[in-house]
């Protein structure tokens, strides 16, 4: 059993060059479903997103423990591809997965997980297959060319799929299920007005 039934805190990683648009649906709807969203940075110092927002983390990465969390969300950021600054977040993702606590990674964070070896044996997706291939990882046979993928406790998505990413996370965390999850996706991805009534029934 994962800790999602008893631990209601979700941790959102924040770091310089974070891609603002990638996790908004996910965190907003988790919060509306009763989860507390806490931000975790490399240190306690403020970070600046790609959109220019300054975020002061609630805690520093060395203080984060899987046992205190229901989910770790890793957004994309330019820093995933420009050095090893964010490698500690991928190492933390390994600790979460080993503890059977879910991890959700989108965009450049998937490359960080690939470098950490976390995609070698798990189904996953990203921006494009050759983006991950450039990391030298060994998981190409597990790459799925689709909007978002859930494999057990790991969720991955590419940078153009924030709504599909949220769909997978919301389903995995039990925020929405079945027909309501499908309606949520149709409303926010397809602008299907008929889905609103289902979602709010």
C-alpha positions in Angstrom: 0.0 0.0 0.0 1.3 3.5 -0.8 0.9 6.3 1.6 -1.6 8.2 -0.4 -4.4 7.2 2.0 -2.7 8.6 5.1 -0.2 11.3 3.9 -1.9 14.2 2.3 1.1 16.4 1.5 2.3 16.7 -2.1 5.8 18.1 -2.7 6.4 20.3 -5.8 10.0 20.7 -6.7 10.9 24.3 -7.5 14.2 25.6 -9.0 15.5 28.3 -11.2 14.1 28.2 -14.8 11.1 26.0 -13.8 8.6 25.8 -16.6 5.6 27.6 -14.9 2.9 26.1 -17.2 3.6 22.5 -16.7 2.2 21.8 -13.2 -0.6 24.3 -12.6 -3.5 22.0 -13.4 -1.9 19.3 -11.3 -1.3 21.3 -8.1 -4.5 23.3 -8.3 -6.7 20.3 -8.6 -4.8 18.3 -6.0 -5.2 21.2 -3.6 -8.9 21.3 -4.4 -9.1 17.6 -3.6 -7.7 18.0 -0.1 -3.9 17.8 -0.6 -1.5 20.3 0.9 1.0 21.5 -1.7 4.5 22.3 -0.3 7.4 23.5 -2.4 10.9 22.1 -2.1 13.9 23.8 -3.5 17.6 23.0 -3.7 18.0 25.2 -0.6 15.6 27.5 1.2 16.6 30.4 -1.0 14.1 31.9 -3.5 14.1 30.6 -7.0 13.0 32.3 -10.2 10.8 30.5 -12.8 10.9 30.9 -16.6 7.9 33.2 -16.2 9.8 35.4 -13.8 8.0 34.4 -10.7 10.0 34.3 -7.5 9.2 31.4 -5.2 10.5 30.8 -1.7 10.5 27.1 -1.0 8.8 25.7 2.0 11.7 23.4 2.6 15.1 22.5 1.2 15.7 19.2 -0.6 18.0 17.7 2.0 15.1 17.9 4.5 12.6 16.0 2.3 11.8 12.4 3.3 9.6 10.1 1.3 7.8 9.1 4.5 6.5 12.7 4.8 5.1 12.8 1.3 2.3 11.4 -0.8 3.8 12.5 -4.1 6.9 14.3 -5.6 6.3 16.4 -8.7 9.3 17.3 -10.8 8.6 20.1 -13.4 10.7 20.8 -16.4 13.4 23.5 -16.3 16.3 24.6 -18.5 18.7 23.5 -15.8 17.8 19.8 -16.4 19.8 20.1 -19.7 22.6 22.5 -18.8 24.5 20.6 -16.1 24.1 18.5 -12.9 22.5 21.2 -10.7 19.2 19.3 -10.5 20.7 15.8 -10.3 19.9 15.7 -6.5 16.2 15.9 -7.4 16.5 12.8 -9.6 18.4 11.0 -6.7 15.5 12.0 -4.4 13.0 10.6 -7.0 14.9 7.3 -6.7 14.5 7.3 -2.9 10.8 8.0 -3.4 10.3 5.2 -5.8 12.2 2.8 -3.7 9.9 3.7 -0.8 6.9 3.2 -3.1 5.9 6.8 -3.0 4.8 8.2 -6.4 6.9 10.5 -8.6 5.5 12.6 -11.4 8.0 14.1 -13.9 7.3 16.3 -17.0 9.5 17.7 -19.7 13.2 18.0 -18.8 12.7 16.2 -15.5 12.2 13.0 -17.6 15.7 13.4 -18.8 16.9 13.8 -15.3 15.2 10.5 -14.4 16.7 8.9 -17.5 20.2 9.9 -16.4 19.5 8.5 -12.9 18.6 5.2 -14.5 14.9 5.3 -13.4 13.5 4.9 -16.9 15.6 1.9 -17.9 12.9 -0.7 -16.8 9.7 1.4 -16.6 7.3 2.5 -19.3 7.6 6.2 -19.9 7.3 9.1 -22.3 8.9 12.5 -22.8 9.1 15.3 -25.4 10.4 12.9 -28.1 12.3 9.6 -27.9 15.6 11.0 -29.2 15.6 13.6 -26.4 15.9 10.8 -23.9 18.2 8.8 -26.1 20.7 11.6 -25.9 21.1 11.0 -22.2 22.6 7.6 -22.9 20.0 5.8 -20.9 19.0 2.1 -21.5 15.2 2.4 -21.5 14.5 3.1 -25.2 12.4 -0.1 -25.4 10.1 1.2 -22.7 9.5 4.6 -24.4 5.8 5.1 -25.4 5.0 7.8 -27.9 1.9 9.2 -26.2 0.9 12.2 -24.1 1.5 10.8 -20.6 2.3 7.5 -19.1 1.8 5.9 -15.7 3.8 2.9 -14.8 3.1 2.0 -11.2 4.4 4.8 -9.0 6.0 6.7 -11.9 4.2 9.3 -14.1 5.9 10.9 -17.1 4.8 13.4 -19.7 6.2 15.8 -22.4 6.3 19.6 -22.2 3.2 20.1 -24.3 1.0 17.9 -22.2 0.3 19.6 -18.9 -3.4 18.6 -19.0 -2.6 14.9 -19.7 0.0 15.0 -17.0 -2.5 16.3 -14.6 -5.0 13.6 -15.7 -2.5 10.9 -14.8 -1.6 12.4 -11.5 -5.2 13.1 -10.4 -6.1 9.5 -11.3 -3.1 8.0 -9.5 -3.8 10.1 -6.4 -7.5 9.4 -6.3 -8.6 13.0 -6.8 -10.8 11.9 -9.7 -11.8 8.4 -10.9 -13.5 6.8 -13.9 -16.2 8.9 -15.6 -15.3 12.1 -13.6 -11.6 11.8 -14.5 -12.6 11.4 -18.1 -14.9 14.4 -17.8 -12.2 16.5 -16.2 -9.8 15.8 -19.1 -12.5 16.4 -21.8 -13.3 19.8 -20.1 -9.8 21.1 -19.8 -8.2 19.4 -22.9 -11.0 19.5 -25.4 -13.2 22.3 -24.0 -16.1 19.9 -24.0 -18.9 21.9 -22.3 -20.9 18.7 -21.7 -18.1 17.4 -19.5 -18.8 20.2 -17.0 -22.1 18.7 -15.8 -20.5 15.3 -15.4 -17.6 16.7 -13.4 -19.9 18.6 -11.1 -22.6 16.0 -10.6 
